[in-house]
Amino acid sequence: MDGFLNDVVRFYTDLIGRTQGPMTFRLFLQPGMALLLAFRDGFKDARIGRHPYFWTIMHDPIRREASLREGFKATARILVLGLVMDTIYQYKVFGTFHVLEALNVALILGFIPYFLFRGPADRIAHWWLKRKAGAL
């Protein structure tokens, strides 16, 4: 149990330490790219009349798995980029590599912003498309 507790403490200490030092640009780059992809996919959802992404995942068990798979596919490059950048960061700063830390950082910075913003982007696109249609 003591080893597990040490790993948890190291994980959170390392996670907080990533906000300073080399390669901090990735803390803006990955979420920024995820937000752009979420906005693109949210507009696509609005054009074809899909329910918002988060709503579908939470309330439609039939489409949940397909929606999650689509989200991971859309953010795959960002997740891989995040893993590569975190691997470089860990070797540069710690001289070692911790797989679970890299996966968590990639998911937190790459997929979570996409997951949270795609639905609001869909709602904004619906509003914008209705407004545009009303102006014609």
N, C-alpha and C positions, 0 to 999 in steps of 0.2 A: 504494500500500500504506500510505503514511503517513496518508492520509485515513481509511482503514478502521480503522487502529489508534487514531487519535484518536476515531473514532465509538465504538469498543468501550470505550475508557477513559471517555469521556463517559457512555456508557450505564450502566456500573457505578458511576461516581461519582454520577450522578443517582439511580440505584436506591437506593444507600445513603443519600443525602440525603433520600429520601422518608420515612425513619423519624423525622424530626424536622421541626419547623416546622408550617405550616398544614395542616389536613385530615388529620392522622394518624389520626383516628377511622376513616377508611376502611380502615386496615390491620387493624382489628378487625371492622368492619361487613361487608365483603365475605366474608371467610372464615367469619364467623359465619352469614351468610345461606346460604352454600354448604353448611355443615355441617347446617343445618336441613333444607335440601332433600335432602341426601344421606340424612339420617335418615328423612325421609318416604318417599323412593323406595326405600330399603333395606327398610323395613317393607312396602312394597307388593310388592317382589320376594319377600320371605319369605312373604307371604300367598298369592301365586299360584304359589309353588314354583320360582322361577327360580334359576339359579346366581348366585353373587355377581358383582357388576358387574365388578370388576377381573379375576376369573378368566375371565369370558366374553370380555373384550377380549383377554386374553393367550392364551387357549387355544382359542377357538372362532372360526376365521376366517370362518365363514358368518354369524355374528351380530355380528362385530366392528364393522362399519360401522354397522349399525343401532343398536347399543348406544352407540357414540360420538355418533351423531346425536341419540339420545335424551338423552344427557348434556348435549350443547350446547344442545338445546332446553330442557331443564329449567333450565339456568343462564343462558339468554339474557338475561333481565332483569338478572341480576347482572353479566354481562359488559358489557352496555350501560351500566348504572349505573357500573361501574368505568371504562369509557372516558370517560364524561362527567366523572366526578370527576377522573380523571387529566388530562384536557384542561384543566379549570379550574385544577388544581394547576400544570400546566406553564406556562400563561399567567401565572398569578399569581406564580410563583417565577422562571421562566426568561424570560418574555416571548416565548416561542416554543412550537412544538408539534412533537414528534417522534412520528410515527405508530407506529413499531416499539416504542418505549418504552412507549407507552400500551397497545398490544396485549399486550406481554409482561407488564406489571403486571396488566392485567385477567385474563389467563390464570392467572398465578401466584396471584393473590388470590381469583379466582372459580371457576375450573374445577378446578385441581389439588386443593384441599381436597375438593371434591365427588367427584372421581375416586378419591381415596385413601380417603375415609370411607364411601362407599356400600356397599362390600363388608362391612366390619366392622359397619355398621349392620344389614345383612341377617343376618349371623351372630348378632348380639345379638337381633334380632327372632325368628329361628328358635328360639333358646334360650328366649326369653320365651314364645313361642307354645306350644312343647312343654311348658314348665313349667306354663303356664296350663291346657293340655289335660289334663295329668296330675293337676291339682288338682280337676278336675271329676268 
